[in-house]
Amino acid sequence: MRLKAILADDEPNILRNLQAVIPWEELDIEIVGKAKNGLEALELCEQHVPDIVMSDIRMPQMDGITFIHKLREINEDCTVLMVTGYQDFEYVRSLLRVGVSDYILKPIDYEELEKSIRKLAGEIRAKKQSQQEELVKWGK
């Protein structure tokens, strides 16, 4: 089951690295969009309804936390992975409050990031499979 992902970060090098270093094809995940800020990311989420969004916290025009609040208004099920340079526990708490599944600190440890994406993708697929089985069970 192929999943859809959107990447959002205002640093072009990080966006490029995220796309190049993670074995998206092997993970059966298609990157359907890349955004330089939260506004672009929100528009992409409305267009593509992604399974996974990976977003930076600090971005121009709309920061990552505001973006997640707005995303939750249109898509409660999307799995969110935040990338942040902040180690402050208050930031972590604010991320958990808006339903972020995991966060990775900058500088990014790409092995850790890949493990997190693998784990989250497995959880998404298991949830989708379970939902499909429920629909079949009830004849819908």
Buried (B, 14 or more C-beta within 10 A) or exposed (E): EEBBBBBBBBBEEBBEBBEEEBEBEEBEBBBBBBBBBBBBBBEBBEEBBBBBBBBBBBBEEBBBBBBBBBBBEEBEEBBBBBBBEBEEEEBBEBBEEBBBBBBBBBEBEBEEBBEBBBEBBEEBBEEBEEEEEEEEEEEE
